[in-house]
Amino acid sequence: MVERSPFLRILAHLVLIIGVFVVAFPLYVTFVASTQTADEILQAPMSMLPGSHMVENYTAALKGTGMGAASNAPVGRMMMVSLITALVIAIGKIVISLLSAFAIVYFRFPFRMFFFWAIFVTLMLPVEVRIGPTYQVVSDLGMLNTYAGLTIPLIASATATFLFRQFFLTVPDELVEAARMDGAGPLRFFKDVLVPLSTTSIAALFVIQFIYGWNQYLWPLLVTTNETMYPVVIGIKRMISGGDAATDWNIVMATAVLAMIPPALVVMLMQRWFVKGLVDTEK
């Protein structure tokens, strides 16, 4: 039994409060900066109270009407690109991983384990190792500045395939026999039995892969040169002027706040499923 001590309880709460402050303070500074003018941000020290230009700054960011020397691409368009990219990557990874794990576990074909380990070994290859050949293929196929170029090279996931394989191995053989006796084919068994049983795992992986797709930086940096295809993460970088040119930091900070909203909403709305998918003892 764990001893309940008032001192330990106070210490635990103090540590949690300090942790929340460390995480939340940069976010608060970003929000405050997004409500001020560019001149107010450059003052030393910058005011820690929200300004009166919130609506003006966020409208300018969404419509791309900033006055800076760098990119003024509409953030609304960039967020739409990021949303489509993140959804395609997340859903594509889950679908391909489910089908791959299903084939590896329930079909007996030559070199089955060889293909599984070939998929698993790709975990050891970081993106930087294969980014050159992948870019060459995407360029030769004419997929630069397209949604296909942003998503297709990223929709395969060895990690998700491995996780679904491990889960499918725990499914009782009696379910397979019962489905076979009822006349269910492989796809019917997959759709009506395995997918419903994998709901919590799918939800947890969807949250992880959505955030992964939303935060992509290196790959979109290579395959997008047109402002209309910038994801919001690339857009933030393009808004920062180089050299002696002035940067509209208030618009940049407003864009950063807007970029944090969709992944935060996904985590909050799917938090229960996400936690259950990670800690469920049957998985």
C-alpha distance (Angstrom), angle and dihedral (degrees) to the residues before:
residue distance angle dihedral
M1 . . .
V2 3.81 . .
E3 3.79 112.0 .
R4 3.81 113.1 -124.8
S5 3.79 109.4 -136.3
P6 3.84 124.0 179.3
F7 3.80 89.6 -143.7
L8 3.81 93.2 53.2
R9 3.81 90.4 46.3
I10 3.80 91.5 52.4
L11 3.81 90.9 45.4
A12 3.79 91.8 50.0
H13 3.79 92.3 50.2
L14 3.80 90.6 46.6
V15 3.80 91.5 52.7
L16 3.82 90.4 48.3
I17 3.81 92.1 49.3
I18 3.81 91.5 49.8
G19 3.81 90.2 48.3
V20 3.80 92.0 50.5
F21 3.81 90.6 48.3
V22 3.82 92.3 50.4
V23 3.82 91.1 50.4
A24 3.81 98.1 39.0
F25 3.81 101.1 42.4
P26 3.86 95.9 72.9
L27 3.81 88.8 47.7
Y28 3.80 90.4 51.3
V29 3.81 91.6 49.2
T30 3.81 89.4 50.1
F31 3.80 91.2 51.3
V32 3.82 92.8 46.9
A33 3.81 91.1 49.5
S34 3.80 89.9 50.6
T35 3.82 89.9 60.4
Q36 3.82 96.8 51.3
T37 3.77 135.9 71.3
A38 3.80 122.3 -98.7
D39 3.81 90.6 -107.7
E40 3.80 92.8 51.5
I41 3.81 91.0 52.4
L42 3.81 91.3 53.9
Q43 3.78 92.8 53.7
A44 3.81 115.2 107.5
P45 2.92 111.9 -102.3
M46 3.79 101.1 21.1
S47 3.78 115.3 -137.1
M48 3.80 113.6 -101.6
L49 3.81 92.3 -151.3
P50 3.83 121.6 91.2
G51 3.80 114.5 -99.6
S52 3.76 131.1 -135.6
H53 3.83 99.1 -108.6
M54 3.80 99.6 77.8
V55 3.80 97.9 116.2
E56 3.80 91.8 42.3
N57 3.82 94.0 50.7
Y58 3.78 96.6 44.9
T59 3.80 91.9 46.4
A60 3.80 90.4 50.6
A61 3.81 90.7 49.3
L62 3.80 94.9 48.4
K63 3.80 93.6 46.4
G64 3.82 97.1 37.5
T65 3.80 95.1 -123.3
G66 3.82 98.0 136.2
M67 3.78 119.7 136.5
G68 3.82 98.2 -137.6
A69 3.80 124.4 122.8
A70 3.81 92.5 -121.2
S71 3.80 130.0 69.3
N72 3.80 117.1 -37.0
A73 3.80 97.0 -174.9
P74 3.83 112.5 154.9
V75 3.80 109.9 -95.5
G76 3.80 90.1 -149.0
R77 3.81 89.4 63.3
M78 3.82 92.1 44.5
M79 3.79 91.8 51.1
M80 3.79 89.8 51.3
V81 3.82 89.7 52.5
S82 3.80 90.4 48.8
L83 3.81 92.0 47.3
I84 3.81 93.8 50.8
T85 3.80 91.3 44.6
A86 3.82 93.8 48.7
L87 3.82 93.4 46.8
V88 3.80 93.9 47.8
I89 3.81 92.2 47.2
A90 3.82 93.8 46.5
I91 3.80 96.5 44.5
G92 3.81 92.7 39.9
K93 3.80 93.0 51.4
I94 3.81 91.9 49.0
V95 3.82 95.2 46.9
I96 3.80 94.9 46.0
S97 3.81 92.7 43.9
L98 3.82 92.8 49.0
L99 3.80 92.1 51.0
S100 3.81 93.0 43.8
A101 3.80 93.2 49.9
F102 3.82 91.0 45.1
A103 3.81 91.4 53.0
I104 3.80 93.5 46.6
V105 3.81 95.1 48.7
Y106 3.81 103.7 37.2
F107 3.82 105.3 30.1
R108 3.78 124.5 71.8
F109 3.79 107.5 -148.5
P110 3.82 132.0 147.1
F111 3.81 116.4 -77.4
R112 3.82 91.2 8.6
M113 3.81 94.6 151.0
F114 3.79 91.1 41.4
F115 3.80 89.9 60.1
F116 3.79 90.9 45.9
W117 3.79 92.8 53.1
A118 3.81 90.5 43.5
I119 3.81 87.5 57.6
F120 3.80 91.7 44.5
V121 3.82 93.7 49.9
T122 3.81 89.9 60.2
L123 3.82 86.5 74.0
M124 3.80 86.3 75.1
L125 3.81 92.4 57.2
P126 3.80 111.5 82.8
V127 3.78 119.3 -149.4
E128 3.80 91.6 -106.8
V129 3.82 91.4 63.0
R130 3.82 95.0 58.0
I131 3.78 100.4 27.7
G132 3.81 94.4 97.0
P133 3.83 97.5 54.8
T134 3.81 90.7 39.7
Y135 3.79 91.5 53.6
Q136 3.81 90.4 49.1
V137 3.81 91.5 53.1
V138 3.81 92.8 46.6
S139 3.80 90.9 48.0
D140 3.81 93.4 48.4
L141 3.80 90.5 50.8
G142 3.81 91.4 51.9
M143 3.80 94.3 -117.8
L144 3.81 98.5 132.6
N145 3.82 112.8 124.9
T146 3.80 91.6 14.9
Y147 3.79 134.8 111.2
A148 3.80 88.7 -119.8
G149 3.80 91.0 57.8
L150 3.79 91.3 48.1
T151 3.80 96.0 49.5
I152 3.81 116.0 21.4
P153 3.85 96.4 68.4
L154 3.83 89.4 52.2
I155 3.81 103.8 44.9
A156 3.82 98.3 86.6
S157 3.81 115.1 88.4
A158 3.79 125.2 -174.8
T159 3.81 90.7 -174.7
A160 3.80 94.5 56.4
T161 3.83 90.9 44.5
F162 3.79 90.2 53.3
L163 3.81 93.2 47.7
F164 3.80 93.5 49.5
R165 3.82 90.9 46.0
Q166 3.79 91.0 53.6
F167 3.80 90.4 49.6
F168 3.81 94.4 47.3
L169 3.81 89.3 53.0
T170 3.82 88.5 61.6
V171 3.82 93.5 55.0
P172 3.84 107.7 108.0
D173 3.79 116.4 -108.8
E174 3.80 87.7 -131.5
L175 3.80 89.3 72.7
V176 3.78 90.6 55.0
E177 3.80 92.1 48.6
A178 3.81 92.4 46.6
A179 3.80 91.5 50.6
R180 3.81 90.6 48.5
M181 3.81 91.8 50.0
D182 3.80 90.0 50.6
G183 3.79 89.1 55.2
A184 3.80 96.2 -109.6
G185 3.78 114.6 155.5
P186 3.80 124.5 -141.9
L187 3.79 95.6 -89.5
R188 3.82 91.9 45.5
F189 3.81 90.0 51.6
F190 3.79 89.7 47.4
K191 3.81 94.0 49.0
D192 3.80 100.3 39.7
V193 3.81 101.7 34.1
L194 3.79 115.1 18.9
V195 3.81 100.0 39.3
P196 3.86 94.8 50.0
L197 3.81 89.8 47.7
S198 3.82 89.7 51.3
T199 3.81 96.0 51.8
T200 3.80 97.1 111.8
S201 3.81 92.7 45.1
I202 3.80 90.0 48.8
A203 3.82 90.9 51.0
A204 3.80 92.8 49.4
L205 3.80 92.2 48.1
F206 3.80 91.3 45.9
V207 3.82 91.2 58.0
I208 3.80 92.4 47.6
Q209 3.80 94.9 45.2
F210 3.81 94.1 43.6
I211 3.80 90.7 55.8
Y212 3.82 89.0 44.1
G213 3.80 90.8 53.7
W214 3.80 94.5 42.7
N215 3.81 93.1 52.0
Q216 3.81 96.4 47.4
Y217 3.80 110.0 135.8
L218 3.81 113.9 151.3
W219 3.81 98.6 51.1
P220 3.84 96.7 44.3
L221 3.80 88.2 46.3
L222 3.80 88.6 62.2
V223 3.80 102.0 40.2
T224 3.83 100.9 40.5
T225 3.78 124.1 71.6
N226 3.79 97.8 147.2
E227 3.82 117.5 85.5
T228 3.80 91.0 -138.7
M229 3.82 89.8 65.1
Y230 3.81 99.0 45.1
P231 3.81 114.3 124.6
V232 3.78 111.9 -137.4
V233 3.82 93.4 -104.5
I234 3.82 90.2 57.4
G235 3.79 89.4 42.9
I236 3.79 91.3 59.8
K237 3.79 90.7 54.1
R238 3.83 92.2 46.7
M239 3.82 90.6 52.5
I240 3.79 92.0 62.3
S241 3.79 109.2 89.6
G242 3.75 121.6 -138.1
G243 3.78 128.4 -134.9
D244 3.80 118.2 2.3
A245 3.80 95.8 -23.5
A246 3.79 115.8 120.2
T247 3.79 119.1 -110.9
D248 3.79 122.7 -146.0
W249 3.80 94.1 -131.6
N250 3.78 91.8 176.1
I251 3.83 90.2 60.1
V252 3.81 91.2 43.8
M253 3.80 91.1 52.2
A254 3.81 91.7 46.7
T255 3.79 88.6 52.5
A256 3.81 90.7 49.3
V257 3.82 90.8 52.8
L258 3.81 91.4 48.6
A259 3.81 90.3 48.5
M260 3.81 91.0 56.4
I261 3.81 95.7 53.3
P262 3.87 103.0 74.7
P263 3.84 97.7 49.0
A264 3.81 90.1 43.2
L265 3.81 90.2 52.4
V266 3.81 91.5 48.9
V267 3.81 91.4 52.1
M268 3.81 93.6 46.2
L269 3.80 95.3 45.7
M270 3.82 94.1 45.8
Q271 3.80 98.5 33.9
R272 3.81 95.1 113.1
W273 3.80 93.3 49.9
F274 3.80 91.6 42.0
V275 3.81 94.1 54.3
K276 3.80 92.5 42.5
G277 3.78 91.5 51.3
L278 3.81 91.4 52.5
V279 3.82 100.3 43.8
D280 3.81 103.6 29.9
T281 3.78 104.5 128.2
E282 3.79 92.6 -145.3
K283 3.79 90.5 62.6
